[in-house]
Every structure is written in structure tokens, then in C-alpha cells.
Amino acid sequence: MERAITMSVKISPENAKLVRLLAVLENRNIKDVFDEAISAYVTRQKESLEILARPDWMETIKQNENKFKKGETITHEELKRRLGLAG
């Protein structure tokens, strides 16, 4: 079992007030509210790191960004038409 780590973090008074209020309204421990927020942040960042770790994906993203800048894209409507989804 992993041990919990104690950290001190400064947050703005406004955010502290809102987190306390939400914890009370949801009848939750403030530690659990922060733990949930941190878990969500880590999950989002982990996905970004996985993408950055794939050079082939990064190359595809760069190529598609260049196509977008050159106007080599189609509209949602055109995509739906090509896929036979326009109705």
C-alpha cells in the first residue's frame, strides 16, 4: 500500500473559499475534493505525455496543422456528405 504524502500548496483565497463551500455542500472531506482534482489533472497530463512520447503521432499532428494552415481541410458538412451522413 502506498503511503500518503503531505504537501503544502498555496491557493488563492477565492479558490479556498469555493473549495470549502463545495466540500460542505457535497458533504465531503476537503482532502477528498483536492485528491479528486489532482487525479483529474494527472490523468489529463498523462494523456498528453503519451502523445508526446509517440514521434509518429507528433509528426501526424504537425502535418495536419500545416494542412489546416494552408486551408487543405473540409467542412463538417462536406465530411458528413462524403460519409453519407448528410440528410
ABEGO torsion letter per residue (X at the ends): XBBBBBBBBBBBAAAAAAAAAAAAAAGBBAAAAAAAAAAAAAAAAAAAAAAAABAAAAAAAAAAAAAAAAGBBBBAAAAAAAAGABX
